Amino acid sequence: MTHDPRIADSGLNPDWVGELVARALAEDLGLPGDGPHAGHDVTGEATIPAGQVDTAEIVARAAGIVAGLSVALAVFGSYGPPEAEISVSRSDGDFVARGDIVATITAPTRTILAAERTALNLLCRASGIATLTRAWVDAVHGTGAQILDTRKTTPGLRALEKYAVRVGGGQNKRRGLYDVAMIKDNHVLAAGGVVPAMQRVREHFPDVTLQVEVTTVDMAGEAVEAGATFLLCDNMIPELLREVVLAVGGRAELEATGGLRIERAREYAETGVDYLSVGALTHSAPILDLALDLRSA
């Protein structure tokens, strides 16, 4: 597969994208052992002459924010020669209205139709996340609070989904269990308290960013006194968040988290917290409806 330079520009690893595309295509085309016709699009190969070439357009069926375009188009480029000719009309982060053409692909017709669903699955998923993220970002605009994602991502798609959050104007909180130490309620219970848990993290991984989940004003104060500089305020109502903001007094960054809804996003943002952490960005985002249409001869 030829690597699109836009993939690297996005911060996504081109090799990871290549592996993702291969795995996704295998779900449609099958793997050795999946039957006598694995590796074939039995419908396309039966109905379309091998040498036929056509042009298709990726078209928006709904309004939203495009994301993951280079990843989706990599699917069409994964089949080898003759390579697809691709013209892009929109870029990641662009707003599209219903009927807008996002990209045009000229390639063997069998390739276009075999790649269609895989490409659209990736593009619609990422674009839906970017669109929902933009709605949350717009909802808190002007408050100073920023929108964060979580690890509540689709297994195998985390890098793409977190990229889509960035395209929508949000920020990535952490990539996984290895880059940030996040002490939550079960860690506190297992360690015998917030302070012992913090001490053990510092002993084992002194260079790792440390974040602490709190559920009361007293817990917030205890964590800050122990040196915490980032607090997750879990399932707190706005009134309680304001108390935490006052008690902490700028000594730590504060994140509102737990069951947040976009209808109340601004209310939470106006408490003075620095961040709103929203699992729904990735676990509940509806797709953005995009389709592929062959041009009429």
N, C-alpha and C positions, 0 to 999 in steps of 0.2 A: 504494500500500500504506500502510495506517495504521500508524505506528510505535508499537510497544508500549513504554511507558516503561521496562519492565524491561530492554530491550535497552541503552538508554543507561546504566541503573544498573549493568549488567554490565561497563561499560567498552568494549563493542563499539560501533563506529561504525554508527549506524542506516542510513546511506546504503550502507555496505559490506554490511550484512546484506541490504538490498533488492537490491543487485546480485547477491549470492550466491544468493538465492532465485530471482531471474530466470534466472540461468545454470543452476541446478540443475533448474528446471522445464523449461527448453528442452531438456535432455537427454531428457526424457520426451515432451514435447509437440511437439518439433521446431521448426525455424526456417524462415523462407521459403526455399524451394529444397530442402527436405528431402522434398518429395513433395506430391501434391495435397491431402493431409489434414493437413498440418503445422498445429499449433496446436489439434488436436482429440484428445480421448480417444475413439477410434473405438468402443471396447467400451462405455464408460459412456454415451456419447451414443446408441448404438444400443439399449441395453437399459433405460435409466432415463428416465422422462418428465421433461421439462424443469422442471416445477414441483414435483417431489417433494422433500420436505425430510425429513431424518432426523437422528438423534443417534448419534454414535459415541464410543467411549471408547478412550483410549490406555492400555494395560494392560501392566504388567510381566510378562514371562514368566520372568524370572530376578531374583535379588537383586543390588542394586548401588546406585550413586550416580547421581542424575539430574543431567544438565548439558545446556545448550543448548535448554532447553524453549521459551524465548521465541523463539528463532530458528526452531525447528521449527514453532511455532504461527503464525509470520509467513507460512508457506507457505499456510495456509488463509485468511489475510487478504489475500492478494495477488490474489484473483480479482475484487474489487470487489463492488458491490451485487448481491444482498443480502448484507451482511457476515455472516461466521460469528459465532455466539454461542459464546464459549469460557469454560468454567469450569475453573480450575486447582485440583487437589487436592494437588499437591506443588510444591516449589520446587527450583531448582538447589541442589545440595549435600545434599538430603534422601536418606536411605536408603530404598529401596523393597524390599519382599519380593515374591516371586512372587504374582501375582494382584492386587496393589495397582493402583488406578486413579490415573493420573497427571493426566489432563485429560479433559474432556468437550467435544465440539464439536457444535453444532447448526447445520446449513447445508444448502444444496441438496445432494442425494445425489451428483449428478455432481461437485460441487466436492470433497466429502469424498474420493471414490474417486480422483479425478484427482490430488489433493494428497497422498494417503496415503503413497506410497512415497518421494517426495522428503522429506517431513517426517520420516518414520521413519529414512531414511538419515542425516540430519543429527543427529537426536536419539540414535539408537543409537550412532553414531560418537563423539559428544561424551561421552555417558554412559559408554561403555566406557573412554575415556581417563581420566575422572574416577574411575572405579571402580579401575582399575589404579594410578593415582596414589595413591589413598587406601591401597591395600595397601602400597605402598612407604613412605608416610609412617608408617603403623602399625608397619612393620617396624623403623624406626629411632627410634621414639618414646622419649624420655628420654635419648638420646645427645647431643643438642645439634646434631646434623647435620641439614641441611635437604635436601629433594629438589628438584633443578633439571631442567628440560627442556632440549631442544636445538633446532637448526634442522632436525632430521630429521622434518619434517612433510609432510603431503599437500599438493602444490602447489595453491594457491588456497584452502586451508582453514586456513592457519597461525593466523590470529587466533582462529578458533573453537576450534582444538585447544589453543592456549596458554591460552585462557580456561578450557577444560575442566580443564587441569592445575591452574589456580588453584582451581577449584571443588573439586578433589580434595585440596587442601591443599598442593600443590607451589608452586614459584616459577618464574617465567619468567626464563631466563638472559639472553637478548637477543632482540630482535625480528627483526634481520636483520644485514646486513653494514654498516649505516650507523650504528648506535647504540653499538656496542662494537668496539674494535680487539682482535682475538684473534690473537696471534702463535702460529702452529703450526709443525710441523716443516718444512713446505715453505716457509713464509715465512723461517724461520731459514736454510734452505739457500740460498734465492735472495738473501737479504741478506748472507750471509757470517758469520752468527752472531747470537746472541740480542741482544747489546748493540747492534750496528748496526741491527738491526730495530727495537728499542725507540726508538732515537734518531730514526729516520726517521719513526716514527709521531708522536712528540712534535713534530717539526719541522712536519709537515703538518697534524696534527689535535690541537693541544695540549689542547683541551677535552674530548676523547673518553676514556671509560674504557678503560684498557689492561689486558689480561689476557695471560698468557704460559704456553704449554704447556711442561712440562718432563718429562723421562723418567728423570732421575738426581738424586741428592742434590747432586752438584756443579753441575748445571744450575740447580737450585733456588737454591743459594747465589749463583751468578753473577747470576741474575735479580733476586734480592732486593737484592744489593749495588748493582745498577744502578738500583734504585728501584721495582721491581715490587711491587705491593701485592695482586695476585691471581694465583695460580698454578694451572694445570690439571695435575694429576699423572696423566699418561696411562699406562694399563696397568701400574700398579704393584701389586705384591702387598702385602697388609697390613703385612708386616714392613718393607718399604721405605718405605711411607707413614709409619710411625711414625718412621723415621729422618729423613724430610723434616720432619715436625712438630717434632721436636727441633731440627733444624738451623735451621729458619726462626724458631723461638722467638716466634711471634706477630707477626712483622713483616709478614706477608701472610696474606690469606685463602687457604685451600687447598681445592681441589676434587678429589675422586677421580672419574676418568672412564675410559671404555673397557671395554666388555664386561662391565659389572656385572650380576650376577644377584640377584634378590630373595632367594634362599636364603642368600646371603652378605652381604646388605645391612647387617645389624647388625654383622657382623665388621668391615666396612670403616668403618662409622660410628664404631665404638669406637676407631679409631686416633687420633682427635683432629682429623680433617679437619672443615671447616665445611660442606661440601656433597658430595652425591653427584649427579653429572650422569648422567641416564638417557635415552638416546635411545629406548629401548623404550616409554616412556610414550606416544609418538605414532606411532612407526613399526611397533610390534608389538602394540598394544592390541587385544584382541578386542572386538567390539561388545557392548554390553549389550542383550539381547534384549527389545525392546518391540514391541507389536503394536497395531493398530487394529481394533476390533471394532464393527460396527454393532449397535445394540440391536435385539432382536427387537420386531416391531410388537405 
